[in-house]
Amino acid sequence: MTLRCQIPGASYGIHIGSGILADAPRFFNLGRKVLVVTDDGVPPQYAQMVLAACPDASLLTVPGTESGKTLAGAGLILETLLERKFGRGDAIVAVGGGVVGDMAGFAAAIYMRGIDYYNVPTTLLSQVDSSVGGKTAVNLGGVKNVVGAFHHPSGVLIDTATLDTLSPRLFAEGLAELVKMAATSDSALFARLEACSDVRSCIEPFIADALCIKIDVVQQDPTEKGLRAVLNFGHTVGHAIEAAGQGRYLHGESVAIGMTYMSSGEALERLEALLERFGLPVRADFSTDTLMKYIASDKKKTADGFKLVQVSSIGSYKFMTAGADELRRIISSRK
Ligand SMILES: NC(=O)c1ccc[n+]([C@@H]2O[C@H](COP(=O)([O-])OP(=O)(O)OC[C@H]3O[C@@H](n4cnc5c(N)ncnc54)[C@H](O)[C@@H]3O)[C@@H](O)[C@H]2O)c1
């Protein structure tokens, strides 16, 4: 199945299927110099399959994990491109999760003022979310994604067979982002998730439906001026939980808990039930003061306050801008 993301200045296919990685040349223009970038936590066979499909490709394996998503990490990619004499017509293929995709995409955005890159996302989170939309970034001074650029991939290849090697915990983390999209924007998708007894074995249509939501939002708001903030449902409190937990909760787990603070009534009941069924946490025992301390340094805060997404009915949402006092009230009212 192929979806398409079309925004001014970029139009690219998102190819989804099981076992399609070996067909990469059918989807990407690999008949040029290619740097395949992966990280040391990604099973090497995926990058090897891409390499085998390219006539003139070389490999760069960067240290994985969020702490390696830095200017130094991007610098390593840039230096490798330069050493290997990449020109403006050459390309990068990022094989891995959101860390590799964001960092390789950022290097592609700034090398010679922009070269092509392709995304081969291999975590569920990157397949349903980060591989599409053109946000590339690295972290700086402990602040996530604070240095970045909008630079869309020239194509995305989602081989769902790569998820076979993903741990149940990382798979569940990706489900949190999938649930996020359904809860705000697609009640039928949410109901299908509720009804499915084994999401892992039939993930492909769920990925496609989540991406349709993401593409729709990105096409309407390519540079995050307004609507795109819906994708941040659960993220304001989620980021605070992630920071306060100091490694205890993964990003998706923190977002899962964060979403419950921003939901109410029947939507909250259904959300909690679905997240728990997926093995995700729905509560954390941090005090309101602790969460507010971390929220105070949220880089998305504007002069008006925090732009929050609230869900009181599954499949729809409303934006609200809350000052610190209002947000404190919302957090402390979570039962
Ligand atoms: N650009 C965006 O729009 C956007 C959106 C959401 C998140 N993000 C970013 O995405 C990043 C998180 O991405 P992630 O959750 O994919 O984490 P990740 O890239 O760190 O991957 C998680 C771990 O899984 C390993 N891995 C990758 N594929 C695997 C596979 N198939 N089998 C086994 N292990 C595998 C990785 O090596 C890593 O150790 C964050 O940096 C976040 O800021 C970006």
The ligand as an SDF file (V2000), in Angstrom:
LIG
                    3D

 44 48  0  0  0  0  0  0  0  0999 V2000
   10.3220   13.9000   13.8760 N   0  0  0  0  0  0  0  0  0  0  0  0
    9.1790   13.7210   14.4840 C   0  0  0  0  0  0  0  0  0  0  0  0
    8.1190   14.1790   14.0340 O   0  0  0  0  0  0  0  0  0  0  0  0
    9.1510   12.9100   15.7390 C   0  0  0  0  0  0  0  0  0  0  0  0
    7.9290   12.4860   16.2870 C   0  0  0  0  0  0  0  0  0  0  0  0
    7.9490   11.6710   17.4160 C   0  0  0  0  0  0  0  0  0  0  0  0
    9.1730   11.3000   17.9890 C   0  0  0  0  0  0  0  0  0  0  0  0
   10.3350   11.7460   17.4190 N   0  0  0  0  0  0  0  0  0  0  0  0
   11.6350   11.3580   17.9850 C   0  0  0  0  0  0  0  0  0  0  0  0
   11.7540    9.9440   17.8480 O   0  0  0  0  0  0  0  0  0  0  0  0
   12.6780    9.4830   18.8110 C   0  0  0  0  0  0  0  0  0  0  0  0
   12.1470    8.1990   19.4110 C   0  0  0  0  0  0  0  0  0  0  0  0
   12.0700    7.2460   18.4000 O   0  0  0  0  0  0  0  0  0  0  0  0
   11.9420    5.6900   18.7430 P   0  0  0  0  0  0  0  0  0  0  0  0
   10.8970    5.4990   19.7640 O   0  0  0  0  0  0  0  0  0  0  0  0
   11.8290    5.0110   17.4420 O   0  0  0  0  0  0  0  0  0  0  0  0
   13.3030    5.3770   19.5110 O   0  0  0  0  0  0  0  0  0  0  0  0
   14.7730    4.9280   19.0360 P   0  0  0  0  0  0  0  0  0  0  0  0
   15.0880    5.4200   17.6840 O   0  0  0  0  0  0  0  0  0  0  0  0
   15.6870    5.3070   20.1430 O   0  0  0  0  0  0  0  0  0  0  0  0
   14.6510    3.3400   18.9970 O   0  0  0  0  0  0  0  0  0  0  0  0
   14.4750    2.6410   20.2050 C   0  0  0  0  0  0  0  0  0  0  0  0
   15.4620    1.4880   20.3120 C   0  0  0  0  0  0  0  0  0  0  0  0
   15.0490    0.4520   19.4310 O   0  0  0  0  0  0  0  0  0  0  0  0
   16.1420    0.0250   18.6230 C   0  0  0  0  0  0  0  0  0  0  0  0
   15.5390   -0.4900   17.3990 N   0  0  0  0  0  0  0  0  0  0  0  0
   15.1520    0.2030   16.2900 C   0  0  0  0  0  0  0  0  0  0  0  0
   14.5190   -0.6230   15.4340 N   0  0  0  0  0  0  0  0  0  0  0  0
   14.5250   -1.8470   15.9880 C   0  0  0  0  0  0  0  0  0  0  0  0
   14.0060   -3.1100   15.5690 C   0  0  0  0  0  0  0  0  0  0  0  0
   13.3330   -3.2610   14.4360 N   0  0  0  0  0  0  0  0  0  0  0  0
   14.1980   -4.1820   16.3770 N   0  0  0  0  0  0  0  0  0  0  0  0
   14.8440   -4.0280   17.5750 C   0  0  0  0  0  0  0  0  0  0  0  0
   15.3320   -2.8600   18.0260 N   0  0  0  0  0  0  0  0  0  0  0  0
   15.1660   -1.7860   17.2400 C   0  0  0  0  0  0  0  0  0  0  0  0
   17.0040    1.2680   18.4970 C   0  0  0  0  0  0  0  0  0  0  0  0
   18.3300    0.9450   18.1690 O   0  0  0  0  0  0  0  0  0  0  0  0
   16.8850    1.8620   19.8970 C   0  0  0  0  0  0  0  0  0  0  0  0
   17.7750    1.2250   20.7680 O   0  0  0  0  0  0  0  0  0  0  0  0
   12.8600   10.5960   19.8240 C   0  0  0  0  0  0  0  0  0  0  0  0
   14.1440   11.1590   19.6520 O   0  0  0  0  0  0  0  0  0  0  0  0
   11.7880   11.6140   19.4600 C   0  0  0  0  0  0  0  0  0  0  0  0
   12.1890   12.9350   19.7180 O   0  0  0  0  0  0  0  0  0  0  0  0
   10.3430   12.5290   16.3240 C   0  0  0  0  0  0  0  0  0  0  0  0
  1  2  1  0
  2  3  2  0
  2  4  1  0
  4  5  1  0
  4 44  2  0
  5  6  2  0
  6  7  1  0
  7  8  2  0
  8  9  1  0
  8 44  1  0
  9 10  1  0
  9 42  1  0
 10 11  1  0
 11 12  1  0
 11 40  1  0
 12 13  1  0
 13 14  1  0
 14 15  2  0
 14 16  1  0
 14 17  1  0
 17 18  1  0
 18 19  2  0
 18 20  1  0
 18 21  1  0
 21 22  1  0
 22 23  1  0
 23 24  1  0
 23 38  1  0
 24 25  1  0
 25 26  1  0
 25 36  1  0
 26 27  1  0
 26 35  1  0
 27 28  2  0
 28 29  1  0
 29 30  1  0
 29 35  2  0
 30 31  1  0
 30 32  2  0
 32 33  1  0
 33 34  2  0
 34 35  1  0
 36 37  1  0
 36 38  1  0
 38 39  1  0
 40 41  1  0
 40 42  1  0
 42 43  1  0
M  CHG  2   8   1  16  -1
M  END
$$$$
